Amino acid sequence: MDIPRIFNISESAHRIHNPFTPEKLAALGAALRLEPGTRVLDLGSGSGEMLCTWARDYRITGTGVDMSGLFTQQAKLRAEELGVSDKVNFIHGDAAGYVSEEKAGVAACVGATWIGGGVAGTISLLKQSLAPGGIILIGEPYWRQLPATEEIAKGCLAHSISDFMALPELLASFGRLGCGVVEMVLADQDGWDRYEAAKWLTMRKWLEANPKDEMAKEVRALLDTEPVRFASYTREYLGWGVFALMPR
């Protein structure tokens, strides 16, 4: 069980696998007013930066689940590095359908709502692990400006314009799903740059070390096209944020 190999290659040096900077991640933790001992469940936990830094800074406890064997191992090493291995644990597994036996004060899926077939299904899944009075975190893209054509949407790596909503529509949609929005922290363009541009150096270094790998041709093609595609489309059209919700 694992994610497509290209992500393990291109994001192998990432600590945060979304457009948040460390400062934004810390701001989110502060915004939630996390109390010591709060239990956090993170589905699609990546390299564990959210759980590990929050365990260090806010003394939460928690569990992360991710399909990437590489990222899960990195998360465990990060927990050791920050001295929080006794507070957080990481499971290499499929987060889709994962329900925690111990209810969580915060149940999160930050940037991997495909595990529930979209936002609605992911919220429904997270509710099953949520303690009464708890908070759901959803990380999701939205249109900063609506693409004029489907080709522009595809340039943003969406299948179509309908894949995402404008921010007001996204916020309204949470209400229709039975949740009130109680906080949000939005990424900025610097965060997008750090998420996307950092991949290019990682891929270049990987190519130099693995010129004959079966993935080399695909990685080389991405290096040739991604900088211009990102600057032309994703950076201009897509926003991204984490939204804190409480069931009504």
Backbone bond lengths (Angstrom), bond angles and torsions (degrees), N, CA, C in turn:
res aa  C-N    CA-C-N  psi(-1)  N-CA   C-N-CA  omega(-1)  CA-C   N-CA-C  phi
1 M - - - 1.461 - - 1.514 109.46 -
2 D 1.328 116.29 125.29 1.450 119.74 178.08 1.516 109.61 -165.96
3 I 1.331 115.63 167.11 1.457 121.61 174.80 1.523 108.71 -81.54
4 P 1.344 119.42 165.52 1.462 120.62 176.07 1.523 111.25 -52.55
5 R 1.308 116.46 139.04 1.460 120.99 -171.42 1.527 113.37 -60.64
6 I 1.321 117.24 -29.56 1.463 119.60 -177.38 1.526 111.18 -58.83
7 F 1.342 117.74 -33.05 1.465 120.13 178.75 1.522 111.18 -72.74
8 N 1.325 116.87 -37.53 1.458 119.99 176.40 1.526 111.12 -64.62
9 I 1.337 116.29 -28.09 1.464 119.84 176.74 1.522 110.78 -80.34
10 S 1.324 116.70 -55.50 1.465 120.04 -170.75 1.525 113.22 -71.47
11 E 1.337 118.18 -26.95 1.463 120.70 -177.23 1.526 112.51 -111.95
12 S 1.321 116.65 19.58 1.461 119.58 -176.53 1.525 112.63 -66.50
13 A 1.325 118.13 -23.03 1.468 120.99 178.86 1.530 112.37 -97.99
14 H 1.322 117.15 0.60 1.464 120.64 179.88 1.530 110.86 -79.40
15 R 1.312 115.81 140.97 1.460 119.95 167.10 1.520 110.61 -95.61
16 I 1.330 115.90 -29.40 1.458 121.60 179.82 1.525 107.54 -120.69
17 H 1.325 117.13 121.34 1.468 121.33 -173.12 1.526 111.67 -98.33
18 N 1.305 115.63 46.15 1.461 122.37 176.39 1.526 107.20 -162.19
19 P 1.343 118.89 177.60 1.476 119.53 -174.48 1.524 115.72 -77.68
20 F 1.302 119.22 17.90 1.457 120.95 174.37 1.529 110.64 -83.88
21 T 1.313 116.14 141.43 1.462 122.65 168.85 1.530 108.11 -89.78
22 P 1.330 117.86 166.30 1.475 119.02 175.51 1.524 112.15 -55.65
23 E 1.339 116.83 -35.10 1.459 120.35 179.79 1.530 111.21 -66.04
24 K 1.320 117.23 -40.31 1.467 120.93 178.31 1.527 110.59 -66.82
25 L 1.327 116.54 -38.66 1.459 120.17 179.07 1.522 110.72 -64.49
26 A 1.327 115.90 -40.67 1.465 119.76 176.88 1.522 110.90 -66.93
27 A 1.342 116.37 -38.81 1.464 120.14 178.82 1.523 111.19 -62.86
28 L 1.325 116.52 -37.70 1.460 120.12 177.75 1.521 110.51 -63.30
29 G 1.323 117.05 -45.90 1.457 120.13 178.54 1.514 112.09 -59.47
30 A 1.338 116.05 -42.24 1.465 120.07 179.04 1.526 110.81 -66.49
31 A 1.340 116.61 -39.22 1.463 120.76 -178.40 1.519 112.03 -63.32
32 L 1.325 116.51 -30.80 1.465 120.63 -178.42 1.529 112.76 -79.51
33 R 1.337 116.53 -8.95 1.474 121.62 179.10 1.530 110.20 54.96
34 L 1.330 114.92 49.79 1.454 121.04 -176.14 1.528 111.21 -64.80
35 E 1.303 115.05 131.61 1.461 120.20 177.44 1.525 109.62 -96.32
36 P 1.331 117.82 147.00 1.472 120.34 177.79 1.531 110.58 -53.40
37 G 1.318 115.62 137.13 1.454 120.90 179.70 1.508 114.56 89.50
38 T 1.342 117.83 -7.74 1.464 119.87 176.75 1.523 109.36 -58.29
39 R 1.321 115.98 133.37 1.461 120.07 178.58 1.528 109.40 -92.98
40 V 1.342 116.10 130.08 1.456 122.20 -178.43 1.529 109.65 -119.41
41 L 1.317 116.38 129.43 1.462 122.47 172.82 1.521 107.44 -106.96
42 D 1.331 116.66 126.89 1.468 121.59 -177.74 1.525 108.99 -122.98
43 L 1.339 116.20 105.94 1.463 121.53 179.10 1.528 109.27 -91.80
44 G 1.324 116.11 121.12 1.456 121.46 -170.65 1.515 109.09 82.17
45 S 1.333 115.21 53.11 1.469 121.78 -168.41 1.519 114.09 -80.67
46 G 1.340 118.63 -6.56 1.456 120.73 177.29 1.511 112.31 56.54
47 S 1.321 116.01 -133.12 1.463 121.25 -178.29 1.519 112.96 -88.90
48 G 1.327 116.69 13.88 1.460 121.28 166.96 1.513 116.94 78.16
49 E 1.340 117.88 13.68 1.462 118.67 -174.00 1.521 112.57 -64.46
50 M 1.320 117.58 -38.37 1.456 119.49 -179.04 1.525 110.90 -63.06
51 L 1.315 117.39 -53.28 1.460 119.98 -178.65 1.526 111.80 -63.50
52 C 1.327 117.03 -42.12 1.470 119.86 -175.29 1.521 111.82 -67.88
53 T 1.334 117.29 -45.51 1.468 118.71 -178.30 1.525 111.13 -72.13
54 W 1.326 117.74 -34.98 1.462 119.44 177.05 1.523 111.07 -68.88
55 A 1.336 117.33 -34.03 1.466 119.61 175.72 1.525 110.12 -64.93
56 R 1.321 115.98 -38.57 1.473 120.01 177.97 1.532 111.75 -70.33
57 D 1.330 116.80 -46.92 1.465 121.27 -170.77 1.525 113.79 -87.08
58 Y 1.343 116.27 -33.05 1.472 119.56 -174.39 1.527 112.74 -119.91
59 R 1.320 116.10 0.05 1.471 123.44 176.60 1.533 112.83 58.62
60 I 1.337 114.70 38.69 1.467 118.70 173.30 1.529 108.84 -80.49
61 T 1.322 116.61 169.63 1.459 122.30 169.44 1.528 106.76 -122.09
62 G 1.330 117.30 164.41 1.454 115.57 178.70 1.504 115.59 173.65
63 T 1.337 113.02 178.52 1.459 122.99 -178.39 1.524 109.21 -132.97
64 G 1.317 115.86 137.50 1.454 121.71 174.15 1.514 110.01 -118.84
65 V 1.326 115.87 143.76 1.464 122.21 179.22 1.518 108.09 -127.87
66 D 1.328 117.29 128.36 1.465 120.33 179.82 1.527 110.40 -149.25
67 M 1.344 114.77 146.10 1.463 120.89 -178.48 1.525 113.55 -76.57
68 S 1.328 117.57 -20.47 1.460 120.56 -177.67 1.522 110.63 -80.95
69 G 1.316 115.47 118.48 1.450 119.10 176.08 1.516 111.67 -63.95
70 L 1.340 116.83 -39.00 1.459 121.07 179.18 1.518 111.05 -63.69
71 F 1.329 116.85 -49.52 1.462 119.68 -177.44 1.525 111.09 -64.74
72 T 1.330 117.18 -37.54 1.464 120.07 178.96 1.518 110.79 -63.27
73 Q 1.320 116.68 -41.48 1.462 119.95 177.34 1.519 110.97 -64.74
74 Q 1.334 116.58 -40.28 1.462 119.99 177.16 1.534 111.12 -62.66
75 A 1.339 115.88 -37.09 1.463 119.95 178.67 1.524 110.94 -63.45
76 K 1.305 116.78 -42.76 1.464 120.32 179.26 1.524 111.15 -64.03
77 L 1.333 116.26 -39.33 1.465 119.82 178.13 1.525 111.01 -67.41
78 R 1.332 116.38 -36.91 1.468 120.33 178.43 1.526 110.25 -65.55
79 A 1.327 116.79 -39.65 1.466 119.91 177.68 1.522 110.76 -61.51
80 E 1.323 116.54 -40.74 1.461 120.01 177.12 1.523 110.91 -64.98
81 E 1.338 115.95 -43.06 1.462 121.09 -178.79 1.524 111.66 -60.33
82 L 1.321 116.89 -39.40 1.467 121.18 -177.61 1.528 112.41 -90.68
83 G 1.329 117.18 -1.25 1.458 120.57 176.70 1.520 114.17 72.61
84 V 1.352 115.80 32.41 1.471 119.30 -177.79 1.528 112.44 -122.24
85 S 1.317 117.05 20.07 1.469 119.94 -178.82 1.522 112.93 -60.78
86 D 1.316 116.71 -23.45 1.464 120.18 178.14 1.527 112.33 -82.38
87 K 1.322 117.19 -8.51 1.462 121.00 -177.16 1.528 113.26 -106.82
88 V 1.326 117.47 -27.07 1.469 120.42 -177.06 1.519 109.94 -131.81
89 N 1.318 115.23 148.07 1.463 119.38 174.36 1.524 109.08 -135.07
90 F 1.325 115.04 154.04 1.457 121.58 -174.46 1.520 110.35 -126.97
91 I 1.326 114.40 134.05 1.459 122.43 -176.48 1.521 109.04 -114.30
92 H 1.322 116.15 127.32 1.463 120.21 172.43 1.526 107.13 -85.04
93 G 1.325 115.72 106.51 1.456 118.99 -177.03 1.512 111.03 -173.61
94 D 1.308 114.85 -179.94 1.458 122.21 -178.18 1.524 109.06 -85.39
95 A 1.339 116.23 115.75 1.463 120.07 -179.45 1.520 112.12 -73.23
96 A 1.323 117.36 -19.42 1.464 120.48 179.31 1.525 109.08 -63.59
97 G 1.314 116.44 119.90 1.452 120.82 -179.97 1.513 114.74 85.05
98 Y 1.344 117.27 1.37 1.463 119.16 -177.85 1.533 110.20 -74.76
99 V 1.333 115.53 127.00 1.460 122.28 176.99 1.523 107.89 -126.11
100 S 1.311 116.05 126.93 1.454 121.40 -177.05 1.526 111.03 -77.05
101 E 1.314 116.89 137.81 1.461 120.63 175.37 1.529 110.57 -68.47
102 E 1.332 115.24 -34.68 1.467 120.39 178.17 1.517 108.92 -98.81
103 K 1.317 117.64 122.73 1.457 121.44 -176.71 1.529 111.00 -64.76
104 A 1.338 114.98 147.54 1.453 121.47 -175.10 1.522 111.34 -111.40
105 G 1.326 115.68 144.66 1.447 120.61 174.01 1.513 111.94 -74.64
106 V 1.331 116.05 -26.57 1.469 122.87 174.06 1.522 107.49 -133.35
107 A 1.332 116.36 123.33 1.464 122.13 176.44 1.524 107.28 -116.14
108 A 1.327 117.05 119.46 1.458 121.44 -168.21 1.520 112.92 -125.09
109 C 1.319 114.01 144.99 1.460 122.23 164.82 1.526 105.33 -139.27
110 V 1.303 115.15 100.15 1.466 121.17 -169.86 1.531 108.99 -106.16
111 G 1.331 114.58 87.48 1.455 119.30 175.98 1.512 115.30 96.30
112 A 1.321 118.22 17.76 1.474 119.88 -179.65 1.521 110.68 -141.33
113 T 1.340 117.25 43.25 1.463 119.35 -175.12 1.523 113.32 -69.40
114 W 1.326 116.47 -4.21 1.464 118.99 172.08 1.528 111.24 -61.85
115 I 1.346 118.12 -20.87 1.465 119.58 -178.30 1.524 111.32 -63.69
116 G 1.345 116.48 -25.29 1.456 120.42 178.52 1.512 112.81 -109.90
117 G 1.335 116.17 13.84 1.452 119.78 -178.19 1.514 113.02 74.42
118 G 1.348 116.97 20.43 1.455 121.96 -178.96 1.514 110.82 127.56
119 V 1.326 115.27 -177.98 1.460 120.61 -175.57 1.529 111.85 -62.32
120 A 1.331 117.32 -46.91 1.468 120.20 -176.65 1.518 111.74 -60.19
121 G 1.321 117.00 -47.98 1.456 120.42 -179.65 1.513 112.56 -66.27
122 T 1.329 116.69 -34.63 1.461 120.06 179.69 1.520 111.24 -70.16
123 I 1.325 117.42 -40.85 1.466 119.79 175.58 1.523 110.51 -60.82
124 S 1.333 116.50 -43.05 1.463 120.60 178.45 1.521 111.04 -60.51
125 L 1.333 116.78 -40.62 1.456 121.05 178.45 1.527 111.03 -65.51
126 L 1.315 117.24 -46.94 1.459 120.94 -177.02 1.528 111.98 -64.39
127 K 1.324 116.90 -33.54 1.467 120.28 179.04 1.527 111.70 -58.45
128 Q 1.323 117.14 -29.39 1.455 120.69 -177.57 1.530 112.21 -69.60
129 S 1.336 116.49 -19.25 1.468 120.70 179.50 1.512 112.97 -107.31
130 L 1.329 116.93 4.45 1.458 121.33 -171.53 1.523 112.13 -92.44
131 A 1.325 115.80 132.59 1.464 121.14 174.69 1.530 109.49 -74.95
132 P 1.328 117.93 154.86 1.470 120.38 175.98 1.532 110.98 -54.32
133 G 1.334 115.95 133.60 1.455 120.30 -178.97 1.514 114.29 79.73
134 G 1.336 116.93 6.14 1.460 121.28 -177.48 1.518 113.44 -80.81
135 I 1.333 114.27 173.76 1.460 122.51 -176.66 1.524 110.12 -117.58
136 I 1.321 115.43 135.78 1.459 122.73 173.16 1.520 108.51 -98.45
137 L 1.321 117.45 134.51 1.460 121.93 174.33 1.525 109.53 -112.10
138 I 1.320 116.11 127.30 1.457 122.22 176.56 1.524 108.30 -123.26
139 G 1.321 117.14 123.09 1.462 121.87 173.08 1.515 108.92 -101.01
140 E 1.336 117.42 124.95 1.466 119.91 -170.41 1.532 110.94 -153.22
141 P 1.339 116.96 144.11 1.467 119.42 173.54 1.520 110.94 -75.55
142 Y 1.314 114.79 161.71 1.469 121.95 172.46 1.533 107.30 -150.35
143 W 1.307 116.05 161.52 1.471 119.41 179.27 1.530 110.05 -80.56
144 R 1.318 116.64 120.18 1.466 120.67 170.54 1.515 109.52 -70.17
145 Q 1.304 116.07 -39.54 1.458 122.53 171.14 1.517 107.17 -139.94
146 L 1.319 116.40 137.93 1.453 120.54 -174.40 1.519 110.02 -71.04
147 P 1.331 118.94 126.64 1.466 120.79 178.58 1.529 110.99 -60.72
148 A 1.311 115.59 140.63 1.465 120.08 179.86 1.521 111.67 -76.32
149 T 1.332 117.11 -23.26 1.466 121.13 -177.42 1.521 110.22 -138.82
150 E 1.313 114.81 161.12 1.466 120.17 176.12 1.529 110.98 -66.02
151 E 1.323 117.29 -29.16 1.463 120.40 179.17 1.523 111.08 -64.36
152 I 1.335 116.17 -37.83 1.464 119.06 176.79 1.524 110.10 -65.07
153 A 1.330 116.92 -42.25 1.469 120.29 177.90 1.525 110.61 -59.49
154 K 1.316 116.69 -41.91 1.469 120.15 178.70 1.524 111.01 -66.83
155 G 1.340 116.56 -31.13 1.455 119.60 174.71 1.508 112.49 -64.44
156 C 1.337 116.41 -23.82 1.471 122.76 175.11 1.527 111.56 -87.72
157 L 1.314 116.80 8.56 1.469 125.14 -179.25 1.522 112.57 68.72
158 A 1.332 116.50 19.81 1.459 120.98 169.41 1.523 108.52 -87.99
159 H 1.328 116.33 156.79 1.463 119.24 174.87 1.523 110.64 -76.66
160 S 1.336 115.96 -33.77 1.452 121.08 179.53 1.527 108.78 -160.51
161 I 1.336 116.44 169.85 1.464 121.22 177.64 1.522 110.78 -57.90
162 S 1.319 116.62 -34.70 1.468 121.06 -175.70 1.524 113.30 -70.44
163 D 1.318 118.41 -8.67 1.468 120.42 178.14 1.522 111.90 -61.15
164 F 1.332 117.50 -34.86 1.454 121.77 -176.30 1.532 110.03 -127.26
165 M 1.320 115.75 164.97 1.459 122.69 178.34 1.517 109.87 -118.30
166 A 1.311 116.68 162.64 1.455 120.18 167.60 1.527 108.24 -69.05
167 L 1.327 116.71 159.32 1.462 120.59 -174.16 1.536 113.12 -56.81
168 P 1.334 120.08 -46.70 1.475 117.85 179.25 1.530 112.63 -60.69
169 E 1.323 116.53 -37.32 1.464 120.17 179.58 1.519 110.75 -68.24
170 L 1.325 116.59 -39.55 1.462 120.09 178.82 1.529 110.24 -63.16
171 L 1.327 116.92 -44.37 1.463 120.18 179.24 1.528 111.09 -63.01
172 A 1.336 116.72 -40.55 1.462 120.12 178.39 1.518 111.68 -65.42
173 S 1.337 116.45 -32.83 1.466 120.03 -177.51 1.522 111.82 -65.54
174 F 1.330 117.43 -31.31 1.460 119.76 178.46 1.529 110.89 -63.43
175 G 1.331 116.44 -36.32 1.464 119.84 177.36 1.508 111.81 -63.75
176 R 1.330 116.30 -39.32 1.471 119.85 178.87 1.518 111.37 -67.48
177 L 1.321 117.08 -19.67 1.465 121.46 178.18 1.530 111.59 -93.80
178 G 1.327 116.40 10.38 1.461 120.27 175.21 1.507 115.08 84.50
179 C 1.333 117.21 21.31 1.463 120.48 -178.63 1.523 110.96 -126.84
180 G 1.317 116.01 145.03 1.445 121.36 172.06 1.512 110.03 -99.51
181 V 1.327 116.51 139.85 1.466 121.24 177.13 1.525 108.13 -82.70
182 V 1.336 116.57 122.72 1.459 119.79 -177.20 1.533 112.88 -113.68
183 E 1.329 117.96 -12.05 1.463 122.02 176.56 1.527 107.97 -165.09
184 M 1.324 115.89 161.26 1.458 120.12 169.37 1.519 108.45 -157.82
185 V 1.330 115.30 147.18 1.459 122.90 172.37 1.515 106.46 -130.02
186 L 1.332 116.49 125.17 1.454 121.39 -174.39 1.525 111.09 -106.88
187 A 1.316 115.88 140.55 1.462 121.25 173.98 1.522 109.44 -69.34
188 D 1.332 116.35 160.35 1.458 121.23 174.10 1.527 108.96 -120.99
189 Q 1.315 116.26 -178.82 1.461 118.86 -175.74 1.519 111.95 -66.95
190 D 1.320 117.94 -30.95 1.463 119.55 175.64 1.524 110.27 -62.47
191 G 1.334 116.50 -39.07 1.457 119.59 176.71 1.520 112.02 -62.92
192 W 1.346 115.96 -41.93 1.469 119.07 175.89 1.529 110.67 -60.34
193 D 1.329 116.45 -42.73 1.464 119.71 179.88 1.519 111.14 -60.53
194 R 1.325 115.85 -44.30 1.459 118.51 -177.47 1.527 111.46 -67.68
195 Y 1.325 116.66 -34.69 1.460 119.66 178.80 1.527 111.25 -71.29
196 E 1.325 117.11 -49.01 1.463 120.49 -173.80 1.526 112.83 -82.65
197 A 1.335 117.46 -48.52 1.464 119.38 -174.22 1.524 112.17 -66.63
198 A 1.332 116.67 -30.27 1.467 119.16 178.65 1.526 111.87 -62.42
199 K 1.335 116.32 -24.95 1.468 119.55 178.89 1.524 111.57 -65.59
200 W 1.324 116.58 -31.88 1.461 119.55 -171.64 1.526 111.35 -67.66
201 L 1.328 116.67 -44.60 1.462 119.22 177.94 1.525 110.56 -66.48
202 T 1.320 116.46 -39.50 1.467 119.90 177.59 1.519 110.79 -59.97
203 M 1.335 116.68 -45.65 1.471 119.75 179.99 1.526 111.36 -65.57
204 R 1.328 116.82 -39.41 1.470 119.54 179.00 1.525 110.93 -62.18
205 K 1.316 116.55 -45.42 1.459 119.73 179.03 1.526 111.09 -64.61
206 W 1.349 116.41 -38.03 1.461 119.68 178.38 1.529 110.27 -64.35
207 L 1.327 117.37 -41.78 1.467 121.21 179.13 1.526 111.52 -61.47
208 E 1.309 116.34 -42.36 1.463 119.79 179.68 1.522 111.74 -62.83
209 A 1.331 115.91 -32.84 1.462 120.14 -179.89 1.523 112.79 -86.57
210 N 1.356 117.47 -19.68 1.466 121.17 -173.84 1.533 111.18 -135.84
211 P 1.330 118.37 55.71 1.470 120.18 -173.06 1.521 114.20 -65.12
212 K 1.313 118.06 -22.15 1.466 120.98 -176.70 1.526 112.86 -107.65
213 D 1.310 117.14 8.18 1.456 120.72 177.91 1.523 110.11 -64.38
214 E 1.327 116.74 150.97 1.462 120.80 -179.69 1.523 112.96 -62.68
215 M 1.336 116.96 -19.79 1.457 121.22 179.27 1.529 112.67 -91.16
216 A 1.331 117.48 -3.79 1.462 120.42 -172.31 1.524 112.31 -59.95
217 K 1.317 117.53 -41.14 1.464 120.43 -178.27 1.520 110.86 -63.32
218 E 1.341 117.66 -43.58 1.454 121.21 179.66 1.525 111.29 -65.59
219 V 1.321 116.98 -42.24 1.459 120.64 179.86 1.526 110.26 -64.99
220 R 1.320 117.38 -41.40 1.460 121.16 179.08 1.526 111.05 -62.94
221 A 1.324 116.74 -40.31 1.464 120.75 179.02 1.525 110.71 -64.46
222 L 1.332 117.27 -40.01 1.463 120.50 177.76 1.526 111.29 -64.42
223 L 1.312 116.81 -40.27 1.458 119.77 178.76 1.525 111.39 -62.70
224 D 1.331 116.48 -32.26 1.464 120.89 -179.93 1.519 112.70 -73.65
225 T 1.342 117.10 -27.70 1.468 119.67 -170.76 1.524 115.07 -114.54
226 E 1.320 118.42 -28.02 1.456 121.00 -170.43 1.531 115.01 -63.41
227 P 1.324 120.12 -41.96 1.464 117.71 -178.87 1.530 113.25 -57.56
228 V 1.331 117.22 -46.28 1.460 120.11 -179.31 1.528 110.92 -70.37
229 R 1.340 117.57 -41.51 1.466 119.82 178.74 1.512 110.70 -59.93
230 F 1.322 116.72 -47.01 1.459 120.41 -179.20 1.523 111.36 -60.65
231 A 1.334 117.02 -48.14 1.465 120.42 -177.70 1.525 111.69 -65.86
232 S 1.325 117.01 -32.40 1.462 120.94 -177.62 1.519 113.05 -79.61
233 Y 1.320 116.57 -32.30 1.461 119.63 -169.99 1.527 113.13 -121.44
234 T 1.327 118.15 -75.41 1.465 120.86 -172.47 1.521 112.28 -53.90
235 R 1.321 116.97 -47.03 1.462 120.56 -174.98 1.521 112.33 -63.11
236 E 1.325 116.17 -30.98 1.460 120.27 -175.86 1.525 113.31 -91.69
237 Y 1.322 117.01 -30.85 1.463 120.02 -169.75 1.519 114.91 -106.48
238 L 1.333 117.85 -28.82 1.460 119.78 -171.81 1.521 112.68 -102.46
239 G 1.311 115.93 131.48 1.451 122.32 165.87 1.513 109.37 -102.18
240 W 1.311 115.90 172.84 1.470 120.46 178.81 1.524 107.74 -156.27
241 G 1.304 115.53 140.86 1.454 117.89 179.25 1.519 112.08 -156.20
242 V 1.313 114.57 168.00 1.458 121.80 173.48 1.522 107.23 -112.56
243 F 1.322 115.46 129.12 1.459 122.41 -173.07 1.526 109.00 -117.02
244 A 1.319 115.76 125.22 1.465 121.38 178.89 1.513 109.00 -93.85
245 L 1.326 115.80 126.04 1.453 123.07 -174.22 1.523 110.40 -124.68
246 M 1.315 115.55 148.28 1.458 120.83 170.64 1.530 109.04 -128.77
247 P 1.333 116.46 129.46 1.477 118.99 178.97 1.520 110.59 -57.44
248 R 1.339 115.74 141.54 1.463 120.89 179.85 1.520 110.93 -84.80
